[in-house]
Amino acid sequence: MNQKEKNSFIKRVSASEEGKLIYFLKQWIPNREDAKDIVQDVFYNLILGFEEIKDLDKITSWLYSTARFKAIDFIRKKKPTNASDLTRKEDDDNEIFEWIQEHTLPDQETELWKEEVSKVLENTLEKLPQEQRDAFVLYELEGFPIAQIAELKQTSVNTILSRKRYAVSRLKIALQELYNELND
């Protein structure tokens, strides 16, 4: 596809999908202007990553997946994660949360421990590279399946698993330091 055809295709897709994407985002983003900004960002990503899209027949799916991810990112930036948000379905692989339960100090007040753990988690997550933080947050906190995260991030499942593992490892180190500090 030459540059003229590419520009024409992007223009057609943008014109036909813009209103639908804004409407789609309104379920999470009540402010129309914020939703419009996110849609513009989606189209900007389309322009930048057009050559990376392997199947143009699935462009609509790509647009909605990207919009959904950007909405989650927008909401996450607006609302900080609280310790009470750190819950998952019981059947999920939640090794970091199992580690926290196993390392709760017996003489430690539960609320104080939760506050300290929450602070360490937030600080450690902030220090992680964005890709690792996203993999951890989307899987562990938002409950997205690994395959869907890989699709949203346009990378392999193994890459997402690796990023999540690295984030969990860093979090465990930080939490172990807290545990050791409070246990001394």
Secondary structure, 3 states (H helix, E strand, C coil): CCHHHHHHHHHHHHHHHHHHHHHHHCCCCCCHHHHHHHHHHHHHHHHHHHHHCCCHHHHHHHHHHHHHHHHHHHHHHHCCCCHHHCCCCCCCCCHHHHHHHHCCCCCCCHHHHHHHHHHHHHHHHHHCCHHHHHHHHHHHHCCCCHHHHHHHHCCCHHHHHHHHHHHHHHHHHHHHHHHHHHHC
